[in-house]
Amino acid sequence: MLQNKPLNGVRVLDLTRLLPGPMCTLHLADMGADVIKIEDTGEGDYARWMGVEKPKNSGYFLAVNRNKRGITLDLRQEKGRDIFLQLAKTADVIIESFRPQVVDKLGIGYDTIKAINPRIVYCAITGYGQTGPYRDKAGHDLNYCGYSGVVDQTGLAGEAPAMSNFQIADLAGGTLSAAMGILAALYAVQKTGKGTYIDVSMTDCTLVHTVAALSTYVRETKTSPRGEDMLTGRLPNYRIYATADNRYMAMGALEPKFWQAFCQAIQRPDWLGLAWSTGHTATQLQQALTDLFASQTQQYWTDKLATVDCGVTPILTFEESLADPQIQARGVFIHAQHPTEGTVKQFAFPLKFSEYAFSIDRHAPLQGEHNQEVLRTLGYSEAEIIQLKTTGVI
């Protein structure tokens, strides 16, 4: 199926670990790129063992590393570095997520690669970018969301900031921003023949997507307190409401036509002009809606509003999402086979191309699974490969 995918022929060397980089290269691999995942000769990608007992290969790792080939290299050894440089000559993209200057110290930085492959697209994903006073700071998604103001805007009024297991900075700031930059750079290479260096700061890329907060700041020179922004609780018609069975409904009836449809469905024509109310009127309406939804179960409201075009829907658990008819119809979840882990449930590639079919062509690689396969393409003999393994290069 690889030849039927849009990135067929693109080779990516992936030095990243954990989530942002591997998820980025997962998307590229699902679209047909030949992604070679390069791990160290020790424990490799930390995601292999996070949250599980050894042997490795956690569900987390399996979910974001399919359709890739995997090799191990000790880049601190000269021969390991030489192998990487040989691969770099044939690559279109290199993506790494080390702290700034680590790749330069290893002898595989952008300037070194550009000298042997001027067409290379070299992408570095870090928490804070290659410049600035925080560039060498340690961090994770929560830290980057904290610095970008996202966490402070998340949660209910008067309560502590909320935490989410959806990694906003890792995925929107890292994964998707890097993928966007890489694809744009590959297009530019086709026109100019010149590669480029892409500096992805997860904090930067998260901050520039906080458009709602910026719009308030520009207008009022300050942001609203937590839980009181237009989309975080100020409006009665854009809120989360609890039901009688301690479940929840999401009300997203922002547009007048949606609010009108909702009011008609619950037979409250007196509420028609109150959707965007403020002050005491808004507080009264919010309490009335709170009481209304609390009077019945989630299933009652789901059934009652199922055919009403008003943007009021149930908040599902993850397990319920798996079985939801819309999700089922879109084929979002799939089953894949792995040689050591058996049947593994995963997300499918989310985009639907009219001319290209998604498929799983490779399971998430075992550590160093494709050492021999990749090294043979570089001309290494069986004896040389055995020697590389004996000396710990691979």
C-alpha positions in Angstrom: 0.0 0.0 0.0 3.0 2.4 0.5 3.1 3.3 -3.2 -0.5 4.5 -3.0 0.2 7.1 -0.3 1.0 10.8 -0.8 4.4 10.8 0.9 5.7 7.7 -0.8 9.4 8.2 -1.5 10.0 10.6 1.4 12.6 9.3 3.9 12.5 10.5 7.5 15.1 9.9 10.2 13.4 10.1 13.5 15.5 10.7 16.6 12.6 11.7 18.8 11.1 10.1 21.9 7.9 10.0 24.0 5.0 11.8 22.3 5.4 15.0 20.2 8.0 13.8 17.7 6.9 10.2 17.4 3.3 11.3 16.9 4.5 13.7 14.2 6.4 11.0 12.4 3.5 8.6 12.9 1.4 11.0 10.7 4.1 11.1 8.1 4.5 7.3 8.1 0.7 6.8 7.8 0.9 9.0 4.8 3.6 6.8 3.2 6.9 8.2 4.4 9.7 5.8 5.1 10.3 6.6 8.7 13.4 5.1 10.3 13.1 5.4 14.1 16.6 5.6 15.6 17.0 4.7 19.2 20.0 4.4 21.5 21.4 1.0 22.3 20.3 1.2 25.9 16.7 1.5 26.9 15.7 3.3 23.7 12.6 5.4 23.6 11.3 5.9 27.1 7.8 5.4 25.9 8.5 1.7 25.4 8.4 1.0 29.1 6.5 3.9 30.7 3.7 2.6 32.8 4.3 -1.1 32.2 6.4 -3.9 33.6 9.2 -5.1 31.4 9.4 -6.6 28.8 8.8 -3.3 27.0 6.4 -2.1 24.3 3.7 -0.2 26.2 0.4 0.5 24.6 1.5 4.1 24.5 4.5 3.2 22.4 2.6 0.9 20.1 0.0 3.6 19.4 2.4 6.2 18.0 5.1 4.1 16.3 3.5 1.9 13.7 4.4 2.0 10.0 8.0 2.8 11.0 11.3 0.9 10.8 13.4 0.7 13.9 17.2 0.7 14.3 19.5 1.3 17.2 22.7 3.4 17.0 25.2 4.6 19.6 25.7 8.1 18.2 28.5 8.7 20.7 30.7 6.2 18.9 32.3 7.3 15.6 31.0 4.4 13.7 27.5 5.0 14.9 27.8 8.6 13.8 29.1 7.6 10.4 26.2 5.3 9.9 23.8 8.1 10.7 25.6 10.5 8.3 25.3 7.8 5.6 21.6 7.6 6.2 21.3 11.4 6.3 22.7 11.6 2.7 19.6 9.7 1.5 17.1 11.4 3.8 14.6 14.1 3.1 13.7 14.9 6.7 15.5 14.7 10.1 13.5 15.3 13.2 15.0 15.5 16.7 13.8 16.5 20.2 17.0 16.7 22.2 17.8 19.9 24.2 19.5 22.6 22.2 23.0 21.9 20.9 23.0 18.2 21.8 22.9 17.2 18.1 25.8 19.5 17.5 27.9 17.9 20.2 27.1 14.5 18.7 28.3 15.7 15.3 25.0 15.4 13.5 23.6 19.0 13.7 22.0 20.9 10.9 25.2 22.5 9.6 26.9 19.2 9.4 24.0 17.5 7.6 23.4 20.5 5.2 27.0 20.2 4.0 26.4 16.7 2.8 22.7 17.0 1.9 21.6 20.6 1.0 18.0 19.4 0.5 17.5 18.3 4.0 14.5 19.5 6.1 15.8 19.4 9.7 13.2 19.9 12.4 14.0 20.3 16.1 11.1 20.1 18.6 11.9 21.5 22.0 9.9 22.9 24.9 11.1 26.5 24.6 12.9 26.7 21.3 16.6 27.1 20.4 16.9 30.6 21.8 15.8 32.5 24.9 16.5 32.2 28.6 14.5 29.0 29.0 15.9 27.1 26.1 17.8 24.6 28.3 15.0 24.2 30.9 13.5 20.7 31.5 9.7 20.5 30.9 6.7 18.5 29.9 3.3 19.4 28.4 2.0 20.9 31.7 5.0 23.2 32.0 4.6 24.5 28.4 0.9 25.0 28.9 1.6 26.8 32.1 4.0 29.2 30.5 1.7 29.9 27.6 -1.2 30.8 29.9 -3.4 27.9 28.8 -3.5 26.2 32.3 -4.6 29.4 34.0 -7.6 29.7 31.7 -8.7 26.1 32.2 -11.1 25.2 35.0 -14.1 26.5 36.9 -14.4 30.0 38.4 -12.9 30.2 41.8 -11.2 26.9 41.7 -7.7 25.7 40.9 -6.5 25.3 37.3 -7.6 22.0 35.7 -5.4 19.3 34.3 -6.1 17.4 31.2 -4.8 14.1 29.8 -5.0 15.7 26.4 -1.5 17.0 25.9 -2.2 20.4 24.2 1.3 21.6 24.0 2.8 18.3 23.0 0.2 17.6 20.3 -0.9 21.0 19.0 2.3 22.8 19.9 4.7 20.0 19.0 3.2 17.2 16.8 1.0 19.2 14.5 3.1 22.3 14.3 6.1 20.3 13.3 4.2 18.3 10.8 2.9 21.5 9.2 6.4 23.0 9.0 7.9 19.8 7.6 5.3 19.5 4.9 5.6 23.1 3.9 9.4 22.8 3.8 9.2 19.6 1.6 7.1 21.6 -0.8 9.6 24.4 -0.9 12.4 21.9 -1.6 10.6 20.8 -4.7 10.6 24.4 -6.0 14.0 25.6 -4.8 16.1 22.5 -4.2 17.1 24.0 -0.8 16.3 22.5 2.5 15.7 24.4 5.8 16.0 24.2 9.6 12.7 24.3 11.5 12.8 25.5 15.2 9.6 24.3 16.9 9.0 25.6 20.4 6.0 23.8 21.9 5.5 26.8 24.2 5.4 29.3 21.3 3.2 27.1 19.2 0.7 26.6 22.0 0.7 30.3 22.9 -0.1 31.5 19.4 -3.2 29.3 19.4 -4.8 31.0 22.4 -6.8 33.2 20.1 -9.8 33.6 22.5 -7.6 34.9 25.3 -5.8 37.3 22.9 -9.0 38.7 21.5 -10.1 39.5 25.1 -6.8 41.0 25.9 -6.6 43.2 22.8 -10.1 44.5 23.5 -9.9 45.0 27.3 -6.1 44.9 27.9 -6.6 42.0 30.3 -7.9 38.5 30.2 -11.0 37.3 32.0 -10.6 35.4 35.3 -10.6 31.6 35.1 -14.0 30.3 34.2 -15.4 33.6 33.2 -14.2 33.9 29.6 -16.8 33.7 26.8 -15.9 30.1 26.1 -15.1 29.0 29.7 -18.3 29.7 31.6 -19.5 33.3 31.2 -22.2 32.5 28.7 -25.1 30.4 29.8 -25.5 28.9 26.3 -21.9 27.6 26.2 -21.4 25.6 29.3 -21.2 22.1 30.8 -24.3 21.1 32.8 -24.7 18.2 35.2 -27.6 15.8 34.8 -29.6 13.9 37.4 -27.3 10.8 37.2 -24.1 12.8 37.8 -23.3 12.8 34.0 -22.9 15.9 31.9 -24.2 17.6 28.8 -22.2 20.0 26.6 -24.2 23.0 25.5 -22.7 24.7 22.5 -25.7 26.8 21.4 -23.7 29.9 20.5 -25.5 30.9 17.3 -29.0 32.4 17.7 -30.5 29.6 15.5 -29.2 26.9 17.8 -30.3 28.6 20.9 -33.7 29.2 19.3 -34.0 25.5 18.4 -33.1 24.5 22.0 -35.6 26.9 23.6 -38.4 25.6 21.3 -37.5 22.0 22.1 -37.8 22.6 25.9 -40.8 24.9 25.4 -39.2 28.0 26.9 -39.9 30.8 24.5 -39.3 33.3 27.3 -35.6 32.4 27.1 -35.2 33.2 23.4 -33.6 36.6 23.9 -31.4 35.7 26.8 -28.6 33.7 25.3 -26.0 36.4 25.3 -27.2 38.2 28.4 -24.8 39.4 31.1 -24.9 40.2 34.8 -27.8 39.2 36.9 -29.9 38.0 34.0 -27.1 35.7 32.8 -26.7 34.3 36.4 -30.4 33.6 36.6 -30.5 31.9 33.3 -27.4 29.8 34.1 -29.1 28.7 37.4 -32.3 27.9 35.5 -30.4 25.7 33.0 -28.5 24.0 35.8 -31.8 23.1 37.5 -33.3 22.0 34.2 -30.5 19.6 33.2 -30.3 18.3 36.8 -33.9 17.3 36.7 -33.3 14.4 34.2 -30.7 11.9 33.3 -28.1 12.3 30.6 -29.8 9.7 28.5 -33.1 11.6 28.7 -31.5 14.8 27.4 -29.6 12.9 24.8 -32.8 11.3 23.4 -34.8 14.4 23.7 -32.3 16.6 21.8 -31.1 13.9 19.4 -33.0 15.3 16.4 -32.8 19.0 17.5 -30.2 21.0 15.6 -29.0 22.9 18.7 -25.5 21.9 19.6 -26.4 20.2 22.9 -24.7 16.8 23.2 -23.7 14.3 25.9 -20.2 14.2 27.3 -19.0 10.7 26.8 -16.5 8.6 28.6 -13.6 7.3 26.5 -15.2 3.8 26.5 -18.5 5.2 25.3 -16.6 7.1 22.5 -15.3 3.8 21.3 -18.8 2.5 20.7 -20.4 5.7 19.5 -22.1 5.2 16.1 -20.5 8.3 14.6 -17.0 7.2 15.6 -17.8 3.7 14.4 -19.0 4.9 11.1 -15.8 6.9 10.6 -13.6 3.9 11.4 -11.6 5.9 13.9 -10.6 2.8 15.9 -8.8 -0.2 14.4 -7.2 -3.4 15.5 -3.6 -4.1 14.5 -1.4 -7.2 15.0 2.0 -7.1 16.8 4.4 -10.0 17.0 4.9 -9.8 20.8 1.8 -7.9 22.0 -0.9 -9.6 19.9 -4.0 -7.7 18.9 -3.6 -4.0 19.7 -6.4 -1.4 19.5 -5.3 1.9 17.9 -6.5 5.0 16.3 -6.6 5.0 12.5 -5.1 7.9 10.5 -7.8 10.6 10.9 -7.7 12.2 7.4 -9.7 10.7 4.6 -8.0 11.1 1.2 -10.1 10.4 -1.8 -7.1 9.0 -3.7 -5.1 7.4 -1.0 -6.0 4.5 1.4 -4.8 4.2 5.0 -3.2 1.0 6.0 -1.0 -0.4 8.6 2.0 -1.8 6.7 4.4 -2.2 9.7 3.8 -2.9 13.4 5.6 -0.6 15.9 9.1 -1.9 15.6 10.9 -3.9 18.3 14.0 -2.1 19.4 16.6 -2.5 16.6 14.3 -4.8 14.6 15.4 -3.4 11.3 19.1 -3.0 12.0 20.2 -5.6 9.4 17.6 -4.5 6.8 18.7 -0.8 6.9 22.4 -1.5 7.2 22.3 -3.8 4.2 20.9 -1.0 2.1 24.1 1.0 3.0 26.3 -1.8 1.8 27.3 -3.4 5.1 28.0 -7.2 5.0 26.7 -9.7 7.4 30.2 -9.9 9.1 30.3 -6.1 9.4 26.9 -6.0 11.0 27.9 -8.7 13.5 31.0 -6.6 14.3 28.9 -3.5 14.8 26.7 -5.3 17.3 29.6 -6.9 19.1 31.2 -3.4 19.6 27.9 -1.9 20.8 27.5 0.4 17.8 24.1 -1.1 17.1 
